[in-house]
Amino acid sequence: MKTKKSQKLYKKAMTLLPGGVNSPVRAFKAVGGNPLFISKAKGSKIYDVDGNEYIDYVLSWGPLILGHAHSSVVKALKKAAERGTSYGAPTKLEIELAELVKNAFPSIEKLRMVNSGTEATMSAIRLARGFTGRSKVVKFEGCYHGHVDGLLVSAGSGGATFGIPDSLGVPSSYASETIVLPFNDVEALRNTLKDNWKDIACVILEPVVGNMGCILPHKEFLAALREETEKYGVVLIFDEVMTGFRVSFGGAQEYYGIKPDLTCLGKVIGGGLPVGAYGGKKEIMQMVAPEGGVYQAGTLSGNPLAMTAGIETLKVLKKSSTYKKLEDKMIQLEEGLKDAAKRAGVKVRFYRAGTMFCSYFTETEVVDAKTAKTSDLDKFKRFFWGMLNRGIYIAPSQFEAGFISLSHSEKDIEKTVKSAYKTFKEL
Ligand SMILES: *Cc1c(COP(=O)(O)O)cnc(C)c1O
């Protein structure tokens, strides 16, 4: 693999950007070595500046469920750009995307568009606090909800990868408003709410945790979350930034049959452009300005290009055959990887929900942050480089989910499984 041009760009980027990147995990710190600079992408493939081709299982960390540069998205974006890139005034496109989202998520009666997942969770928490008049937030160890000050506590991938449990610059007074519990721990949840509910505005979680790999919720855990928050008037927030339109059209809440009070979305709803959204019960959402007293705004919120990419993406996803097709591809990959590991004699635990997945190098069942950390990170590192050298691009961290897209072909998956077998053998 030639990487001369990437190396040169990285050197230059280091002089201009902290760590040479605009988002930390991109820097390959967890796997050693330097990041690749990408020049283009199409369908299931990305290409770096040195001309190497890779089958992409990162997909911009989740948004590109149709694959890169999907023809209907690109066509609509070109047309939209010619009509102007931003107006700072309402458009029909915002209604169209809002309606598509609302129809997919019955728990969402009203919603607000923002520009990122971070903005969505930050705003949903402010709203929950405004609605309840309480200040504390319950989150779960290893769940990432964007880089919101009060939520950068035990926050998954970045932290898990770099061993920084927290961030500098977050006042301890902010962090002290956050209560952190182990994921899937029903008893801890019940006890905490029983003793502290008068101070607790909301409980926020990733219903399937994609920022520690892929950790599935136990049915009893989700049921207890709904039951206990309802009992104490605590707002239940599902952060479906990753799982929304990913594990199923209606997200994890449809997949598991649980209705939260508020939902945060991002990634897929922007179809590769910067979009986030939060929404939920009308009685809560009507507290958002200008209808209510909880302030939240955005110069580029509801941006016409971003709305267009979202609309085109959801239109394809809405077709009845789409998720079946995605599921079939996923099963081919799942069975292929499990079989390859077995043949190579490598112990891996594989988990998936819809088309997000992760394999951990451990024999321990992974149910929370503690068990996720039993994965052999040195093996992961070697697996990562073995795959990359064979033209397979997976996330450069054990604690990130992998994704597949509608563009991944049977041949792509066969090549991936073959490469995985060879790489497993080398471990
Ligand atoms: C990616 C992600 C976020 C943050 O979204 P950004 O668009 O990166 O700000 C929040 N929550 C979850 C679950 C995510 O996966």
The ligand as an ORCA input file, in Angstrom:
! r2SCAN-3c Opt
* xyz 0 1
  C     -22.410     10.660     16.387
  C     -23.234     10.701     17.596
  C     -23.539     11.909     18.259
  C     -22.929     13.220     17.858
  O     -23.300     13.633     16.590
  P     -22.376     14.728     15.837
  O     -23.122     14.977     14.573
  O     -21.042     14.104     15.669
  O     -22.344     15.919     16.722
  C     -24.410     11.875     19.312
  N     -24.953     10.724     19.729
  C     -24.681      9.552     19.140
  C     -25.338      8.317     19.627
  C     -23.799      9.500     18.076
  O     -23.512      8.320     17.506
*
